[in-house]
Amino acid sequence: MPQEIGQETVGSAELGRWLRTFADEVTDHADELTRLDSEIGDADHGSNMRRGMTAVVGKLDAAPDAAPAALLKSAGMTLVSTVGGASGPLYGTFFLRMGTSAGDRAEFDGAAFAAALRAGLEGVLTRGKAQLGDKTMVDALTPAVDALDAALADGASLKDALRAAATAAREGADATVPLVARKGRASYLGERSAGHRDPGATSTTLLLEAAAESLG
């Protein structure tokens, strides 16, 4: 068994609970995500993410005993194939990279889970070519991953570290409001993109809040 951080580990059951919680959050906030996307994008982020996460839950139901790597990779491939626009490839890459990081482990300790999230972030950075400050999901995901690492290094439990990550994600998403978009559809608006919260950063916040609620 891996060394535990804060007496907590994350296996397939916990990962499944995280994804189901995220799917519920996406459904509950689909109208908000679409409204945000209508201001600076294609007005489909909420519907696209709801469709993708509904498909992910269907895959979970079909293979409830999948190992962590297989579960995460299945989620990633499902999102790539069912979510339109940039969100499918980006979220898909995030979960695929997490799955690769999982290797053949049966469960994550806190440090390994944080490493998997960072691998997911690096995949998003590589795939989307966005940087911090470009008004994308990176603006929520980067501070979240950094906060998780910092909290675990300070001896926090995984639960408390994930709460810190969720808070950092929300603060990062809020900070996108005054930014001028430099990537994605919103970048076509130039200065007019300022004053709007980024929908991808908002859905990323839901992802981290779902983790804080369901893991640890």
Secondary structure as UniProt FT lines:
FT   TURN            6..7
FT   STRAND          8..11
FT   HELIX           12..28
FT   HELIX           30..40
FT   HELIX           45..62
FT   TURN            64..65
FT   HELIX           68..82
FT   TURN            85..86
FT   HELIX           87..102
FT   TURN            103..104
FT   STRAND          107..109
FT   HELIX           110..128
FT   TURN            132..133
FT   HELIX           138..153
FT   TURN            154..155
FT   HELIX           158..174
FT   TURN            175..178
FT   HELIX           185..193
FT   TURN            194..195
FT   HELIX           199..214
//
